[in-house]
Amino acid sequence: MNARNDPTTDEAAVRALIENWAQAVRAGDLPGILAHHSADMLMFDVPPPRVSRGLDAYRKTWDLFFAWSDKPVVFDIEEMHITAGSDVAFAAALMRCAGTGKDGERISLGFRLTIGLRKIGNQWTIVHEHHSVPAD
């Protein structure tokens, strides 16, 4: 099996992409956040708008997140599992972020993340993100 079709290599590449994305969020690096996302991506999110279609709509959701989040930004991967085929992969993670509520109280929010990726031009590209919170 060559490295181009090695699931271990693909899983490592997807893991690195997602870890770099999370680091870009913590750094407030919008170009880094948007990197590796397809122009026609789809995201389901926790706050409105619940659905974002396309990279421009996705970009706008980060304004709301950064206005809410504490500084330094908390955006931590607590647990992540990746399944990668030769051209399609998905990752499921438990995450944590933190911000300030309308009453000024600090909120620590545990959420779930699912990312769908396609290998396009031999590069992993995020085509779908789904953020959700447990209904406790």
C-alpha positions as CSV (number, residue, x, y, z in Angstrom):
1,M,0.0,0.0,0.0
2,N,1.5,3.4,-0.9
3,A,1.2,6.4,1.3
4,R,-1.5,8.0,-0.9
5,N,-3.9,5.2,0.1
6,D,-2.7,4.6,3.7
7,P,-5.6,5.1,6.1
8,T,-3.1,5.8,8.9
9,T,-1.5,8.6,6.9
10,D,-4.9,10.0,6.0
11,E,-6.1,9.9,9.6
12,A,-3.0,11.7,10.7
13,A,-3.5,14.4,8.0
14,V,-7.1,14.9,9.0
15,R,-6.1,15.1,12.7
16,A,-3.4,17.7,11.9
17,L,-5.9,19.8,9.8
18,I,-8.4,19.9,12.6
19,E,-5.9,20.6,15.3
20,N,-4.5,23.4,13.1
21,W,-8.0,24.8,12.6
22,A,-8.7,24.8,16.4
23,Q,-5.3,26.5,17.0
24,A,-6.3,29.2,14.4
25,V,-9.6,29.7,16.3
26,R,-7.6,30.2,19.6
27,A,-5.3,32.6,17.8
28,G,-8.2,34.6,16.2
29,D,-6.7,33.8,12.8
30,L,-9.6,34.0,10.4
31,P,-7.6,33.0,7.3
32,G,-6.3,30.0,9.2
33,I,-9.9,29.1,10.3
34,L,-11.1,29.3,6.7
35,A,-8.2,27.4,5.2
36,H,-9.1,23.9,4.0
37,H,-12.9,24.6,3.8
38,S,-14.7,24.2,0.4
39,A,-16.3,27.3,-1.1
40,D,-19.7,25.5,-1.0
41,M,-19.4,24.1,2.5
42,L,-22.4,23.5,4.7
43,M,-22.4,24.1,8.5
44,F,-25.1,23.5,11.1
45,D,-24.3,25.6,14.2
46,V,-25.6,26.1,17.7
47,P,-26.4,29.9,17.6
48,P,-28.4,31.4,14.8
49,P,-28.0,31.2,11.9
50,R,-28.4,27.5,12.5
51,V,-27.5,26.8,8.8
52,S,-24.6,28.5,6.9
53,R,-24.1,27.6,3.2
54,G,-20.9,28.7,1.6
55,L,-17.6,30.1,2.8
56,D,-18.8,33.7,3.1
57,A,-21.7,32.7,5.4
58,Y,-19.3,30.5,7.4
59,R,-16.9,33.4,7.7
60,K,-19.6,35.6,9.2
61,T,-20.4,33.1,12.0
62,W,-16.9,33.7,13.5
63,D,-17.7,37.4,14.2
64,L,-20.4,36.3,16.6
65,F,-18.2,33.7,18.2
66,F,-15.3,36.1,18.8
67,A,-17.6,38.8,20.2
68,W,-18.9,36.2,22.7
69,S,-15.7,34.3,23.6
70,D,-13.3,35.1,26.4
71,K,-9.8,36.3,25.8
72,P,-7.6,34.3,25.5
73,V,-10.0,32.2,23.4
74,V,-10.9,28.8,24.7
75,F,-11.5,26.3,21.9
76,D,-10.2,22.9,23.1
77,I,-10.5,19.5,21.6
78,E,-11.2,17.1,24.5
79,E,-11.6,13.9,22.5
80,M,-11.5,13.2,18.8
81,H,-12.1,10.2,16.6
82,I,-11.3,10.1,12.9
83,T,-12.3,7.7,10.2
84,A,-10.6,8.2,6.8
85,G,-11.0,6.4,3.5
86,S,-9.1,7.2,0.3
87,D,-11.2,10.2,-0.6
88,V,-13.8,10.8,2.2
89,A,-13.3,11.2,6.0
90,F,-15.1,12.3,9.0
91,A,-14.2,13.4,12.5
92,A,-16.2,13.4,15.6
93,A,-15.0,15.4,18.6
94,L,-16.0,16.6,22.1
95,M,-15.0,20.2,22.4
96,R,-15.0,23.1,24.9
97,C,-15.2,26.8,24.5
98,A,-15.9,29.7,26.9
99,G,-17.5,33.1,26.8
100,T,-19.4,35.7,28.7
101,G,-23.2,35.5,28.8
102,K,-25.6,38.5,28.6
103,D,-25.6,38.7,32.4
104,G,-21.8,39.0,32.5
105,E,-21.4,35.5,33.8
106,R,-18.7,33.3,32.4
107,I,-20.0,30.3,30.5
108,S,-18.0,27.1,29.8
109,L,-19.7,25.3,27.0
110,G,-19.1,21.7,26.1
111,F,-20.2,20.9,22.5
112,R,-20.0,18.2,19.9
113,L,-18.3,18.6,16.6
114,T,-18.7,16.5,13.5
115,I,-16.6,17.4,10.4
116,G,-17.0,15.8,7.0
117,L,-14.1,16.0,4.5
118,R,-13.4,15.1,0.9
119,K,-9.9,14.7,-0.6
120,I,-9.9,17.2,-3.5
121,G,-6.7,17.5,-5.5
122,N,-4.9,15.3,-3.1
123,Q,-5.8,17.7,-0.2
124,W,-8.3,17.1,2.6
125,T,-11.0,19.7,2.4
126,I,-13.8,20.4,4.9
127,V,-17.2,20.2,3.2
128,H,-19.4,20.0,6.3
129,E,-19.3,21.1,9.9
130,H,-21.9,20.3,12.5
131,H,-21.7,21.9,16.0
132,S,-24.3,20.8,18.6
133,V,-24.8,20.9,22.4
134,P,-26.2,18.0,24.4
135,A,-29.8,18.4,25.5
136,D,-29.2,17.8,29.2
